Amino acid sequence: MSDKKNVRHNFLKGDAIRLLGVGLVFGSIKLISFFSVILLSNVTTSAAEYGLFEYALGIGILLAIVLNAGLQGAYPYFNLKLQSTGYKSLFYLHGVLVGLTILLLLGFNSIFQWQIPEKFLLAGMLGGIIAMQMMMSSILKSHDQIKKAVLLDAGVLLVLTVYILGLMLIGRQFSYELFNVALGIYLGGLVILFAGKAWQERADFSIAHYKTALNYGCHIVGSAFLVIFLTTGARILIEYFFGLETVGYYTFYLRFATLAVMAQQVFLVAFFRKIYQSEPAVLDNYFAAILSFIFVFVLLSWLLIPLIFGNHLDLLRESYIDYKSIYYMLCFHALLWTGIALNSNVIHREKLSSGMNVHFLWITLLMLLSIYVLHQLHQLDLIKLILVNIGALFLALEMQFNILKNKGNIHFIHFKWLARSFIGFFFITLW
């Protein structure tokens, strides 16, 4: 075997070993997190009570994007791509500010009896926690500390897992009051962790660098917020038009569909550095392979999940017949979500986020206008809302391909045509 072939063989072998290692760690932790939310549907008293958590989580994720100010994307940009010095302590300090802000809000609400609705208090706490998790995870992944990053990514759901297991052991019903206490303790722990790291790296802190990082991150905030709203924000619209009970059923099946997103995240975590350092042609092949895997994965999960869990989950057993087609739609929603997530990393790498924001904003407004018009015509139902959302996701993915081609001279030929083929398959089989 030639030296060139040996190098290529060792490179591919190294990638395979890395993927397997990350997959085992990531898969184990994410499956625990996945089952914690699914089990939540069995320990809550109604679909509406389950929907309350999912609704608060949806708002919390959007809030986390704003609180982080895009700095989770700025860390790898300055420390990996540019390899700049003096860009470490500011990220830890920002995390401390986020955590303290949420803790003060909770304290003032308790002292001054502001009576903020429970769903917004829970959303605020989840938002602060997720923001800090995202920040630390980005830092850890940038330094190849993948296992720690994966563990931290799932932190809030691991807290939920421990809480649910505790309830099952003592035979008590789910209580949001006790759960909020557990989340408050976890948030306090994160503040202490970030404060310690900020103190260790205090020598490199610079206000000028902080402003520079915020300036870079502000473009990421817009794109990330709009991406998250397009992919997960439907639950907020569903709560507005149909109520928390419908949110509960919708997000229950979305959870199963997003097993595909979890599978995609294994690749993203394993090859985090590669995304920032590889040539476009290499990424095109990687992304096409990932999307092909996800396509097979969503179809298999749609067939097998009801068979595996049908006798164990009350919500699934009670609603599957009515929600079977919605589950199928959400599987392809997850496929498009995967494509957008893959492209977004490259767009951030190439500093094209600001151009993407304008297009995403128009797509989001078009989606909201379509839903509003359907509602005004008394034609809006859950299926139509999901279809409008899927249409918006497809437009967003196509727009990303155009931006990468026209602004970044990056041509994802295989990835783009595979995505189009899979969505064509969806519309043919849906009817």
N, C-alpha and C positions, 0 to 999 in steps of 0.2 A: 504493500500500500504506500503511495507517495506521501511525502511530508504534508502537502496541501490537503490530501484526503484525510490524513491522520488528524490534522488540526480541526477540520470540519467535523469529523467523527467525534472527537473529544468535546467539541463545542456543543453539538447536539446531545451527546450523552450527558454533559453537564446540565443542560437545560432540562432534560427529562428527569434527572435526579432532583434538581431544584424544584421542579413542578410537583413531583411526587411528595417531597418533604413538606412543602408549603401546603399542598393539597390535604395531607393528613392532618396537619395542625389546624389549618383554616377550616377544613370540613368538620372536624370534631367540635370546634368551638362554635362555628356557625350553626351546626345542626342543633346543638344545645340551645342556642339563642332562638332558632326557628321554633323548636318544640315548646319553648317557654311561652311564646305568644300564642301558639296553637292551643296549649294547655290552658291558657288564660280563658279561652272560650268555654272551657269546661268548668272552671271554678267561679266564673261570674254568673250572676243570676239571670241575665238576659242578653240578647244580641245588642241591645242599646248600651248596656253597661260595658260590654266588650268594645263596642264602637267608640265609647268615650276615650278609651286608651289610644286606639288607633287614630282618632281625630286629633287628640292632643299630640301624639307622636308626629303626625303630619305637619302640624303647625310648628312644633318644636324643631323639626329638621329645617324648615324654612327660616325660622328665627336664628338657628345656629349659623346658617350661611351669612346672615347679616352681622351677627356678633363677631364672627371670625374675621370679617372685613377682607376676605380672600387671602389671608396670610398663610393658610394651610397649603395654598398653591405657590405662595411666594417663597417658602422655605426651600423646596427643591430647586426652584429657579435660581436663587442666589447662591445656594450652597453646592448644587450639583452642576448645573449648566454653566454658570458664570464662575463658580468656585471662588466667590468673593469672601473676604475676611470681615469680621465685625457684624455678621448677620445671624446671631444665635440667641443672645439673651433677650432681644426684643420680642421674640415669639413666645417665650415663657412668660415674660412680664405681661404681654397681652392676655394670655390665658388666665393669669391671676386677676386682672381687671374684669374679665368676663365673669369669672366665678363669684367674685365679691359683689358685682352688680346684681346678680340674681339673688344671692343670699341676702343682700340689703333689701331688695324688693320684697322678698318673702317676710323678712323681719318687720318692715314697715306695714305690710298688709296685716300682720298679726297684731302689732301694737296699736295701730290707728284704726283698725276695723274697717278697712277699705272695702271689704266684701267683694273682692274680685271673684268672678265665677270659677268654680272648681276646674273646669276644662282649660281655662286660660292659665291658672296657677300651675297646673300640671304641665301644660305646654311650655311655660316659661322655665320650669325646672329642667324638663327634658331638653329644651333648647340650649341652656347653659352647659349641661353635661355633654351633650353631643358636640357642641362647639369645641370644648376642651379635648374631648376624645379625638376629634378630627385633627386638631392641631398636633397633639402629641403623636398620633399615629403617622402623620406625614413626616414628622421629624425622625421617628424610629425607622420608617421605611427608607428614608433618604440615607440612613446609615446602615442599611441591610439588617436591621434588627427586626426581622419579619415576624417571628413568633410573638414577641412582645407587642408589636403593632396590631396583629390579629386579635390578641387577647384584649387589648384596649378598645379596639373598634367595637367589640361586642359587650363592653362593660355594662351599659345600662340594662341590656337584656339578660346578662348574667346575674345582675342584682334581682331582676324580675324572676329568674329561675330559682334562685335561693329563696326568695320570698314565697313563691308558689309551693315549693317543696316543704317549706316550714309550715304553711297553712295546711297542707295535706297530712303532715305528721301530727299536728295538734288538732286537726279536724275543724278548723275555723273557716268561715266564709271570707271571700276576698273583700278587703277594705281599702279604699283609696287613701284614707287618713293614715293608716299604718304604712302603706306603700310610699306615701309622700315623705314620711319620716326616714325610711330606708334610703330614698333618693337623696334627701338632704344630707345624710351622713356621708354618702358616696361623693356628693358634690363638694362637701367640706374636705374630704380626703384628696380630691383632685386639686383643690386650691393649695393645700399644703405641699403636694408633689410639685406643682408648677412653681410655687414660691421657692422651694429648695433648689430647683434647677436654675431659676432666674438668679438666685444668689451665687451659685457656683460659676455662672457665666457673666457675672456683672461687669467684669473688666472690659468687655467688648461692647457695652451698651452705648448707643449714640442716637440722639434725637433725630439727627439728619438721616441716619440709616432707617430709623423707624418710619419717618415720613416717606422715604423712598420705597420701602416695602409696602406701605399703605397705598401709595400711588399705583404701584404695580397691582396690588390686590383688589383695588376698587373695580377694575374691569372684570375680574373673576367673580366678584360678588353678583354683578348683574347677570352674567351668563349662568353661573351656578344656581342662582335663585330661580331663573326662568326654566332651566333644565329640570330642577327638582319640582317646580310647580307643574310643569308639563307631564312629568313621569309619576308623581305621587300626589299632586294637588287635587285630583278629582274627588278625593274623600272630603275635602273642604266644601267643594261645590255640592256634593251629594248630601252633606249634612244640612246645607242651606235649603236645598230644594226638597229633600225627602226625609231628613231626620237621622238621628243617631242609629236607629235600628237598621236602616238600609246601609249606613256606613259599616255597621258590624258585619253584615253579610258580604258586602262588597270587598272589604279588606280581608275577610277570612279567606276568600278565594284568591285575592291578590297575593296573600302570603304564600300560598302553594305555587302560584305562577312565578313568584320572584325567587323560588329555588333556582331558577335559571340565572337570575342576576347574581345570586350567591356563587354559582358555579363560575360565572364570568369573572367575579372578583378574585377567585383563586389565581387566574392568569394575570390579572392586573397587579396583584400583590407580589406574585412571584417574579414578574418582569417589570417592576416599577422603574428601576434604573434604566432598563433597556428602552422603555418608551421615551425617555429623555435623551438617549444617546444613540439610538439606532437609525439607520437610513430608512426613508419612506418605503422602498421596495420590500425591505425586511418586515416592516410593520404591516404592510398590505397583506403579505402571506400569513403572518401571525393572526391578524384580525379576521381574515377570511376563514381560517381554521377554527378560531374561537366561535365565530357566528354559526358555522356549520354544526359544530358540537352542540351549541345552544338550541338550534333548530330541532335536532334529534331529541335533545333532552326535554324540551317543552312538550313535544308530542307524546313521548313515553310517559312523562309525569301526568299528563292529562288522562291517559288511559289507566295508569296504575294507582294513582293516589286514592281514588274512590274505593278500589279493591282492597288496598292496604289499610286505610283508616276508616272505612265506612261503618264498621261496627264499634269503633272506639270513641268517636267524636260526635257529640250530640248535634252540634250545629251542622255538620256535614250530613249526617243521617236525615235530619229534618228538612234540609233545604236543597240537596243535590239535584233532585229532579227539576226544580224550578230554576236553578242557577247553573245547570250544566253548560248551556251555550255561553253564558257570561264568563264562566271559567275558561272556556276555549278562547274567547276573545282576549281575556287577560293574559293568556299564555303568549300571544303575539304582541300584546302590549309590552310584555317583559322582553321579547326579542328585540323590539325597536329600542327599548330602554338600554339594552346592552350595546347596540350599535352607537347610540348617542354618547354613552359613557366612554366607549373606546375612542371615538373621534374627539371628544372634549379634551382628553389628556393631551392629544397632539396639538390641538388648537391653543391650549394654554402654553404649551412648550414653544410654539411659534409666535407667541404674543399677538394672536389674532382674536382674542376674546372680545375686544370692543366692537369689531365688525360683526361678530356673531350676535352680540347683544341686541342690536337694532333689528335684525331679522327675527330673532326669537321673540322680541317684544311684539312685533306685528303678528306673528303666528299665534302668540298667546291671546292677543286682543281679538283676533279673528275667531279663535276657539270660543272665547267668552261671549262674543257677539252672536255666534251661531247658537250657542246654548240658550242665551237670553231670548233670541227670536223664537226658537222652538218652544220655550216656556210660555212666551206671550201668545203663541198660537195654540197653546194647550196640547202640544204634540210631544213634549219632552217626557221621556221615561229613561230608566237606567240604561237600557240597551243603546238608545240613541246617544246618550251622554258619553258612553264608553266609545262608541264608534267615532264621534266627533273628536274625542281625545286621541284615539289611534290615528285618525287622519292628521291631526296636528303633529303628532310624533313623527309620522312619515315625512311631512313637509320639513320638519326640523332636521331630520337626518339628511334629506336631500340638500338642504341649505348648507349643512356642514361640509358635505362633499364638494359643493361649488366653491365655498370659501377656501377650503384647502387647495383646490385646484387653481383658482384664479388669484388668490392672494399669497398662497404659500408655495405654489408650484409643486404641490404634493398630489399625486394621482393614485388614489386607492381604487384601481380598476376591478380587481377580483372581489374585494370587500363590497364595493358599491353594487355590482351586478348580482351578487349573492343575496344581498339585502332586498333588492327589488324582486328577485325571483321568489323569495320566501314570503313576502307580503302579497305577491300575486297568488301564490298558493293559498294563503289565508282567505282572500276574498272569494276565490273559486270554491273552496270547501265550506265557507261559512253558510252559503245559501244552498 
